[in-house]
Structure formats: structure tokens, C-alpha cells
């Protein structure tokens, strides 16, 4: 494989290939070995949905009378991927029927909740990797002239242990990892991959019958909601608030609550629906401007502009007797931004609200799910 790179935040980072690509290449090598079309191959080539051809090294090839097994080592490039370095195995044998059967073996998770790419009970091998594996089967059969049926079992040793560090349990995938990939290529530091995980979790909740969903940026929000609203099933959305609202609307939710620390969510006042600092950070200016509109003097305004944290800004406003008035404006302006966001995207039936909290002061304002 000719190495490819992407420029991310000014850094040149190497691309990799997905577990789906690994599985397809391992299947092609094992099927070729079983059918005699390519004995003991060191490399196989597969075409990816991204339009790129990968030439991947094959490891641990074993052939007995009935079964061939090969492995491909996952390379996630410079993406922080827990599966990088793992061996993805394919064990291939003939079966008496026609066509190709794909199953999950050791270390591959099993779907237990509706709403995911695969039905409940199926191995967590997504549809794009399944198509890639089917193409790999077909190419091996054409090379050897075989017209019968083939069965493949995909496995990832230690997959069950590694899955504990993923979102799989929250998604209802138990017993191992998922075989994923929509392009066959791993983009370094892929925001798309994280958004895909959000979309999958939203899909599961909607399929379970939830009409309302709570989005929270991070672990602080998850912990706060677990302590105070244990009946909710919040979805962690990181900085992708706008993208997550869009995905929630498209999944069919009627109510979306954005719940989080005021230091993160106050950015929504300025219309920042991706709250990462690289897109700007106007928190001090928001506090100062709103305080000024509530009668703050120049000294307090200057102090707010120099606050290191939102918690410190709250303390200053409380001392000045302006906190309630300023927070009312924060709440009103945030709700207005949410309404305008929904109107821009033509989500007329979607109701969005916000819940702010502070590490020091606790719950700061109402949201639709706790009124």
C-alpha cells in the first residue's frame, strides 16, 4: 500500500485502513489458499469503497483439508485507534449451499439492541465490510473457477477485552469489537468516525422507542446527569452539538435537550454549534456583554473579561447581585439560537432546550426534561 497522508491541524498524518479492509483482505487470502488459486501468498489486493486499491500483507496462513485461515494486521495510521496492531483473522471453508456466508467468531461483538447497522442477534460486522468481504469471496472464486458456497468466520483475538474501551456496550454490542468502515480507509484524527458513533447511539435509542434524547458534551455532563437524572440515557456528543442536533432530528426525535457545564454551553449564545476552542472562544466576552446590558459597571465588566473560568465569572456576578439577570439572558439567548438553528435546517417539529450546570453551584436553569 502506498502510504497516504492528511494535513490535520498543520500536521502531516498518515492514513491507515479499517478493520473492514483487514477482514476482506484476510478472507480473500484464505479463500484463495483454500481454493488453490493463490498458495501461500504474502500480499493480497482489495479495492475499497473510497476508490483506492490496498495491497495488504498476509500473516499466519494455515491450510488443512477443509479450512484455510489467514490474518491481516490492522494499521490505523496516525489515528488513535485501539485496534491498531491487532490481527484480524478469517477462517474460510466450503459449505453445501450456494453463495457466501459471513459470521463473527472470537472477539467479534454481537448486536443486542435494535437500530444499528445489523439486526439484533447478528455479528457486529457492518454492511460495508460485508460487501467488501463478499467482493473478496467473488474474486477468489473467479480466479479459481469455483462456483460453490463459502463460509467465513471473522475473529479478532483479545477483541472482547479491547471492546471495553469502546462505545460498544452503550450501543448494545456485547462480547467484542465491531468490524467497521465506510470507505475502507482510516482518516487520521477522524471527526467523522466519532460522529458515526453518535449517530449509531441515537439510532439505537430511537429504535428502542425514545422520542426525547439528551446530548451532553463530555464526561462531566455524563456524571452530573447520572447523579441527578439517573433515568435519562444521555448521548455524549463532544464538541459536535450542531451535528448531533442534525443527526437527532434525522433519527426522528421530537425533543432534544443539550445538557452541560456552563463553561462549554455558554458558547451557544454566540451561535457556536461546534464548541471546540479552535473555532473561537468568546466566553468572557459573552459574560461581560450580557452583564453590561444588565447594568454592570466598567470595573466589573473588565474583571469579567479577565476571568480565567466561567465558575469565576459566576462568582463575580453573584457578588454583584447580577447573576440571576445575566443567567436569564444566557438562557433566553441560547434558546433563541437553538430555535434559529432548527429553523435554518427546517426542523419545524423539533423542540430543543438547554440545561446548564456549574461544578460549584449545581443546576443553573431549567430544561424540558426536568420541568
Residue pairs with C-beta under 8 A, 6 or more apart in sequence:
1 17
1 54
1 55
1 56
3 14
3 15
4 14
4 15
4 52
4 185
5 12
5 13
5 14
5 15
6 12
6 13
6 15
6 187
6 188
7 13
8 188
8 189
9 189
9 278
13 77
13 78
13 79
13 188
13 189
14 77
14 78
14 188
15 77
15 78
15 185
15 186
15 187
15 188
16 74
16 75
16 76
16 77
16 78
16 79
16 81
16 84
16 185
16 186
16 188
17 48
17 54
17 56
17 74
17 75
17 77
17 184
17 185
17 186
18 129
18 180
18 181
18 183
18 184
18 185
18 186
19 74
19 83
19 86
19 88
19 129
19 156
19 177
19 178
19 179
19 180
19 181
20 125
20 126
20 128
20 129
20 132
20 133
20 179
20 180
20 181
20 184
21 46
21 48
21 54
21 56
21 72
21 129
21 132
21 181
21 184
21 185
22 56
22 72
22 73
22 74
22 88
23 72
23 88
23 90
23 125
23 129
23 132
23 133
23 154
23 179
24 46
24 129
24 132
24 133
24 135
24 136
24 184
25 44
25 46
25 54
25 56
25 58
25 72
25 136
26 58
26 70
26 71
26 72
26 88
26 89
26 90
26 154
27 90
27 92
27 133
27 136
27 137
27 140
27 152
27 154
28 44
28 46
28 136
28 137
28 139
28 140
29 38
29 41
29 44
29 58
29 61
29 70
29 72
29 90
30 61
30 68
30 69
30 70
30 90
30 91
30 92
30 152
31 68
31 92
31 136
31 137
31 140
31 141
31 150
31 152
32 38
32 41
32 44
32 140
32 143
32 144
33 39
33 40
33 41
33 61
33 63
33 68
33 70
33 92
34 63
34 67
34 68
34 92
34 93
34 94
34 150
35 140
35 141
35 143
35 144
35 146
36 144
37 140
37 143
37 144
38 44
38 140
38 143
40 61
41 58
41 61
42 57
42 58
43 55
43 56
43 57
43 58
44 55
44 56
44 58
45 53
45 54
45 55
45 56
46 53
46 54
46 56
46 132
46 135
46 136
46 184
47 53
47 54
47 135
48 54
48 132
48 183
48 184
48 185
49 128
49 131
49 132
49 182
49 183
49 184
50 183
50 184
50 185
52 184
52 185
54 184
56 72
57 72
57 73
58 70
58 71
58 72
59 70
59 71
59 72
59 73
59 87
60 69
60 70
60 71
60 87
60 89
61 68
61 69
61 70
62 68
62 69
62 70
63 69
66 93
66 94
67 91
67 92
67 93
68 91
68 92
68 93
69 89
69 90
69 91
69 92
70 89
70 90
71 87
71 88
71 89
71 90
72 87
72 88
73 85
73 86
73 87
73 88
74 81
74 83
74 84
74 85
74 86
74 87
74 88
75 84
75 85
76 83
76 84
76 186
77 84
77 186
77 188
78 188
78 189
79 186
79 187
79 188
79 189
79 190
79 193
80 189
81 186
82 162
82 165
82 166
83 156
83 162
83 177
86 156
86 157
86 158
86 159
86 162
87 156
87 157
88 154
88 155
88 156
88 179
89 105
89 154
89 155
89 156
89 157
90 152
90 153
90 154
91 105
91 152
91 153
91 155
92 150
92 151
92 152
93 150
93 151
94 148
94 149
94 150
94 151
95 101
95 148
95 149
95 150
95 151
96 149
97 149
98 148
98 149
99 149
100 133
100 134
100 137
100 138
100 149
100 150
100 151
100 152
101 149
101 150
101 151
101 152
102 123
102 125
102 130
102 133
102 134
102 152
102 154
103 123
103 151
103 152
103 153
103 154
104 110
104 123
104 124
104 125
104 153
104 154
104 155
104 176
104 179
105 153
105 154
105 155
106 155
106 156
106 157
106 159
106 160
106 176
107 155
107 156
107 157
107 158
107 159
107 160
107 162
107 163
107 176
107 177
108 123
108 124
108 125
108 154
108 155
108 156
108 159
108 175
108 176
108 177
108 178
108 179
109 123
109 124
109 159
109 163
109 168
109 173
109 174
109 175
109 176
109 177
109 178
110 121
110 122
110 123
110 124
110 173
110 174
110 175
110 176
111 118
111 119
111 120
111 121
111 122
111 123
111 124
111 172
111 173
112 120
112 121
112 172
112 173
112 174
113 120
113 171
113 172
113 204
113 207
113 208
114 120
114 204
114 207
114 208
115 200
115 203
115 204
115 205
115 206
115 207
115 208
116 124
116 171
116 172
116 173
116 200
116 203
116 204
117 126
117 127
117 200
118 124
118 125
118 126
118 127
123 154
123 179
124 168
124 173
124 176
124 177
124 178
124 179
125 133
125 154
125 178
125 179
126 178
126 179
126 180
126 181
128 181
128 182
128 184
129 179
129 180
129 181
132 181
132 184
133 152
133 154
137 150
137 152
140 146
141 147
141 150
154 179
156 162
156 176
156 177
159 176
159 177
160 175
160 176
160 177
162 177
163 169
163 173
163 175
163 176
163 177
166 177
166 178
167 197
167 200
167 201
168 174
168 176
168 177
168 178
170 201
171 197
171 200
171 201
171 204
172 204
180 196
182 196
186 193
187 193
191 240
194 238
194 240
195 240
195 243
195 244
195 247
198 235
198 236
198 237
198 240
198 243
198 244
198 247
199 247
199 251
201 235
202 213
202 235
202 244
202 247
202 248
202 251
202 253
203 251
205 213
205 233
205 235
205 251
206 213
206 251
206 252
206 253
210 233
210 253
211 253
211 254
211 255
212 253
212 254
212 255
212 256
212 257
212 368
212 369
213 233
213 234
213 235
213 248
213 253
213 255
213 256
213 257
214 225
214 229
214 232
214 233
214 234
214 235
214 256
214 257
214 258
214 259
214 369
215 234
215 235
215 237
215 241
215 244
215 245
215 248
215 256
215 257
215 258
215 259
216 222
216 224
216 225
216 234
216 235
216 236
216 237
216 258
216 259
216 260
217 236
217 237
217 238
217 239
217 241
217 260
217 261
217 264
217 265
217 275
218 236
218 238
218 260
218 264
219 236
220 260
220 261
220 359
221 234
221 236
221 259
221 260
221 261
221 357
222 234
222 236
224 259
224 261
224 357
225 232
225 234
225 259
228 363
229 369
229 370
232 369
234 259
235 244
237 243
237 244
239 274
239 275
239 276
240 274
241 258
241 268
241 273
241 274
241 275
242 273
242 274
242 341
243 273
243 274
245 256
245 258
245 273
245 338
245 341
245 342
245 345
245 347
245 350
245 352
246 345
248 256
248 350
249 256
249 342
249 345
249 347
249 350
253 350
254 349
254 350
254 351
255 350
255 351
255 352
255 353
255 368
255 369
256 350
256 351
256 352
256 353
257 352
257 353
257 354
257 355
257 367
257 368
257 369
258 265
258 268
258 338
258 352
258 353
258 354
258 355
259 354
259 355
259 357
259 367
260 355
260 356
260 357
261 310
261 356
261 357
261 358
261 359
262 310
262 314
262 330
262 356
262 357
262 358
262 364
263 283
263 309
263 310
263 311
264 275
265 275
265 334
265 354
265 356
266 283
266 286
266 287
266 310
266 330
266 334
266 356
267 275
267 281
267 282
267 283
267 286
268 275
268 334
268 337
268 338
268 354
269 286
269 290
269 330
269 333
269 334
269 337
270 280
270 282
270 286
271 337
271 340
272 279
272 280
272 282
273 341
283 310
283 313
284 304
284 305
284 306
284 307
284 313
285 305
286 330
287 304
287 307
287 310
287 313
287 317
287 326
288 296
288 301
288 304
288 305
290 326
290 329
290 330
290 333
291 300
291 301
291 304
291 317
291 320
291 322
291 326
292 301
293 329
294 322
294 325
294 326
294 329
295 322
295 325
296 304
296 320
296 322
300 316
300 320
300 322
303 316
304 313
304 316
304 317
307 313
307 316
310 358
311 358
311 359
311 360
314 323
314 358
314 360
314 361
315 360
317 323
317 326
327 356
327 364
327 365
330 356
331 354
331 356
331 365
334 354
335 352
335 353
335 354
338 352
338 353
338 354
339 352
341 352
342 348
342 350
342 352
351 368
353 367
353 368
353 369
354 365
354 367
355 363
355 365
355 366
355 367
355 369
355 370
356 363
356 364
356 365
357 363
357 364
358 364
363 370
